[in-house]
Amino acid sequence: MFIDLYGLQNVPPSNINRDDTGSPKVAYYGGVLRSRVSSQAWKRAMREMFPLLLESSRLGVRTKNAVALIRDAIVAKRPELAEEAESMAQFALSATGVKVKESDRAGKDKGSLATEYLIFIAHREIGQLADIAIAWHDAGIDVASKPTAAMKKEIDAVFHGVQAVDIALFGRMLADAPDLNTDASAQVAHAISVDRVTPEYDYFTAVDDCASEDNAGAAMLDTVGFNSSTLYRYATLNVDALQDQLRDATATVEGAAAFVEAFIRSMPTGKQNTFANRTLPAACVVIIRDDQPINVVGAFEDPVRPAEGVSISRQAAVRLGRKLAYVHAAYGETPRKAWNITADESVPELDAVSKYVSFPEMKAELKAALTQALSEE
């Protein structure tokens, strides 16, 4: 069972996802230049919204500072171990196979321990590793010793338990400990504009408020790249894979609903203070499928063009509805459930393939549909 998510989002002048030159990311599609927002950028925005939707104990954190987090958990449980806590934390984490080194960060953290790369670790796992480190300390195990096979098995059990929701959704890859890797149950496409874009640049100056009265010049000159577009966004969630990792139907329903809401409501924050570009989608379609995920980006291979009296977003919504109808008819696809949400009047082409609802209605009906489907398995 899959949940397909389609979004059309009008974004005014903005630079929400920059390339290595500081300009908005772009891509060629259908032979023309499109605005692009990477899946990595939007997944981070989604993850940052999860604490508003789910309890933090069910989530994780992506960091190089896992040793410090485990150390702090040890100290919170056993304050008298403060001096030994960091070496205990390093010993427990190293038993996974993850390599730990001296941090190269400047400032107060200089000299502290860090992993060689970012690792995705659950808050639950941090607490359990702290408990194991304390148990090993109390058993008199030397942190300078080599972990035994039994100790490694104990550590492995921590990572093979019930996964954090965000780790189950977006996956985990540990290069030094591949046995602890987790396959993502969700996929997020790079968002691209439905219309052709032209890169633009804002030339700006800054004036020194304390400059002398006879100084009429600017204290700073610079440019910033931006563009405006209507983005086509797509993501899909394998509900069965999510349940395999969360091991609980209720948690799966809550996790799936959080994923859908975060997809719809989130936005990367690049240059947001400069452009105040935060918008919500002009139209969304949420479909539960039994067969396979279907990305209908082909609806916009021929870019949408300006038309008198009809917005780009409206034209795109009509195309999206028609493309879904064509694909369903051509391939015999019959969705289990489908809903659409629009920030304007309803779109008949979307109504033909999905039920027109408000966001709260969609969320409630989605949860009910998933609960019923999972109870039947």
N, C-alpha and C positions, 0 to 999 in steps of 0.2 A: 504494500500500500504506500502510495506516494502523495505528498502535498506539493502541487505546483503553484508557484507564486509569480504573478505578472504585475508589474507596476509601470505606470507612465507618470513621470514627475517633471513638471516644468521648473526649471532652475534659472533665476535671473542672473545678471552679471555675477560671476563667481570664479573661484579657483579652489575647489574643495579637495582636489587631489593633484599634487604637483609632480612633475618629472624632475630629472636631475638638473635641469636649468631653471627650475622654479616656475615654469609655465604649466598651464593645465594639461593633463594627459589627453592624448588624442589617439585615434585609430582610423585607418581607412576601411570602409565597408561599403559594398555596392559601388565602389569606384570613387567615392567622395570622402572628404575628411569629416570625421565625427568627433564630438566630445566623448571622453571616456573617463570613467571612474573605476579604478581597479577593484576586484573582488576583495583583496586584502584590506583596502581602506574601508569598504562598507562592512566587512565582517567585524573589524575592530569597533566600528560605530555600533554595531548590533550587540557585541559583547559588553560594551560600556553601558548599554541600556538594561542588560539582564538583571543587575542588582535592584532595579526598580520593579522588576516583574517576578523575581524568584528570591528565595532566601539565600543569603551569601554562603551558608553551609553547603548548599547544593551546587556551588560554582567553583571555579578554579582561578588561577592567576598565571600569566605568562611572564617569566622573569629569569634573570641570571642570579638573583639573590635568594634562591631557595634555601641555601645554608642559613642565612640570617633569619628567614621565616621559621625554620625548624628550631633554630637556637632560641628565638623569642618564645616559641611555644613551650620549649623545655623549661625556660626560666619562669614562665607563667605557671607551670605545673609544679615546679620545684625550684623556688628562688635560691635555695642554698647551692644550687649547681651552676650559678651564673658564670663563674670563672672557667668552668669546664664545658659549658654548654656548646660553644662553637665547635670544639673538636669532636664532641659527641655527635653534633648535627652533621658534621663533615663525614664522620665514620658511617653513620646510617645512610646518608645519601650516596656515598661512594660505593656502598654495598650493592647498589642497583647497577653499577657499571658506569654511571655518569661521572665524568672527570671534573674535578674541582681544582681551581688554581687561585693564586693571589689576585685580587681584584686590581684592575688598572685604573679604576675610577679615582679622580682627584677629590680632595676635600676630606670630610670626616670619615668617609668609608674607605679611605686609602689603607691598603694592607689587609682588608677583610677578605673573606673567601667568596668566590663566585664560580658558577658553572661556566664552561667555555662558550656556551651558546644558550639562547633562550629555551627554557623548558616550560611546558604547560603542566602545572601541578595543582591538584584539587586542594581546597582548604581541609577537606577530610583527610587526605593523604598526608598533609603537613602535620596534623594532629596525631595521626597514627605513627608516623615516623618518629615523632617526638616521644611517644609512649615506648616504642621499641628501643630507642636510644637510652631512655631512662632505665628500662628493664635490663639492658645489656650492662649499663653502668653498675646497677645494683647487684648484678651477677658477677661482678669483678672482671668483666671482659676488657682487655686493654685496647684502647682506640688505635694503638699503633699496630695491632695484630691484623692478620689477613682474615676477612670474614670466611667462615666455614660454609659448606654447601647448605647446611641446615639454616644458617643465618640468612643466606641469600634467598632461600625458599620463603622464609618469613617475610622478607622485604617484598619479594615478588607478589605475595598474596595481597599486600596493600594495594598494588597497582592493578591487580586483576579483580578487584571487588567491584561494587556498584560505582559507575563512573559519575563524575560531575557532569551536569547537563551540558555546559559549554564545551567540555572536552569530548563528550559523546557526539555533539553536533559537528564540531569543527576538526576533531581528530588531534592526535598527538604523535610526534615523530621524535624519538630519542636516538640519535646516531650511534651512541655508545651502548645503548641498551635496547636493541630492536625488539626483544621479547615483550617490552612494555609499551610498544606502539599501539595506537588506537586508530582504527579507520573512522573517517568522518562519516556521519550519517546524513549530512547536508552538503549541498553544493551551491555555490553562489557564482553567477556569471558576472563578467565585467559589464557594467552598465555602459551603453553607448547611446548617443543621441539619435532620435528618429529623423532628424533633419541635418542638413549640411551646416557646418559651423565655419566661421572665419575667425582665426585668432586675433585678439585685440590687445592693446597695451595701454595702460593708464599711466601717463606721465604726471608725477606729483612732486610737490615741494613741501618742505617743512620750515617754518620760520622760528627763529630764536626769540622767545618772549622777552628775554632780558637784553636783547641787542640794543645798541645805541640808536638814538632817533634818526641819525643820518645814515644808518645802515639799512638800505631798502632791499638788500639781497636775501636769498634763501640760505638757510644753514644746511640744507640737505636737498639733493635732487635724486630721483630714482624713478624706475618704472616697475609696474607689476602686470603680469599677463592675466587675462581673464577671457571668458566667453559666456554665452547664454545659449540654453538648449532645452529641449524636452527629452529626457532620458527614458529609454526602455530598460527596465530592470527585470531580472529573472532569477529565481532560486528554486531549489527543489529539496524536499526532505523525505528520506526513506524512513517511514514510521516504524516499520518492523525492525530495522537495524537500530533505531533509537531505543526501542523497547528491549532488544537483546542486551544493550549496555546498561540501561537503567533498571531492568529486571522488575518493573512494576508498572502496571497499566495506568494508574492514576498519575504517577510521575511522568510517564510518557505523554499523556494528554496535556499536562501542565507545561512540560518542556516544549512540545510542539506548538502550543498556543503562544508561548513566550517567543519562540522563533518567528512565528507569523507576525506577531505584533511588533517585534523589534525590526523585522524587515520593512514593515510599512512605515513605522514612525521614526526610524533612525536616519541620521545623515552625517557623513564625515564632516569634521569641523575645520578643515583647512581654510585659512583666511576668512573665517566667519565674522570676526570683529571688523574686518575691512568692508565686507559686502553685505552682511546681515541677510544671507541668502536662504535661511531655513524655510523650507516649504514642506507640505505634505503632498502625497501623490494626487494627481488629478483624477486618476482611475486606477483601481486595483482589481485583479481577478484572482480568486483562490479556488483551486480545483483539487479534489481528492480523486486520485486515479488508482486503479487496480493493476494496470498493465506495465506502464513505463513512464518516466518523465518525458515531457515534450516541450522543448524550447521553440517558440514560434517567432524568433527574431527575423525570419524571412519575410515577415509582414512589412519590414522596413528596409529591405535590401534596396528598393527604390525609395530614396529619401522623400519624406513629406515636404511639400512645398507650400509657401504662404498662399492663402486664398482669401479673397475679399469676404469679410464677415464671418469666417470660420477659423477658429484658432488651430494652431498646430496640434495642441493637445487633443482637441475634439476630433480632428481628422485621424490622429493616431489611435484613439479609442475605437473609432469606427473600423479602422483597419485591423486592430487587434481582434475585435469580435468576429469580423469576417474570416480572418485567418484561422482562428480556432474552429469555426464552423466548417470551413473547408477541410482542415486536417481531420477533424472528427468524422466527417462524412467519407473522406477518401480512404481512411484507414480503419473504419469501423470502430472508432474509439467512443466508448460511452462512459463518461465520468460517473463516479459514485455520487458525488455532490459537487456543486459549483455555485459560487457567489460572486457578485461584483459590487464594488463601492465606487461611487463617483462624487467628486466635490462640486459638481454642477448638476444639471438635470440629467435624468437617466439617458443611457445610450441604447437605442433599440437593438443594435447589432450585438452589444454585450448582453442585453436581456434575453436575446435569443439562445445564448449558450450558457447562461448563468442567472441566478436569482439576484435581483436588485435589492440590496439591504444596506443598513447603516453598519458602521464598524462594530459597535457593541452587539448588534444582532448577529453579525457574521461570527464574532468570537464565541458567543454563546452556542450557536448552532454547530460551529466547528467542533467545539468540545463535546457536545452531545453526540455528534456523528462519530467521532473518534472513540468515545467511550463505548458506544454500541458496537462498533466494528471490532474493537479489541476484545470485548466480552464474548464475541462469537468465535474467536479463534481458539 
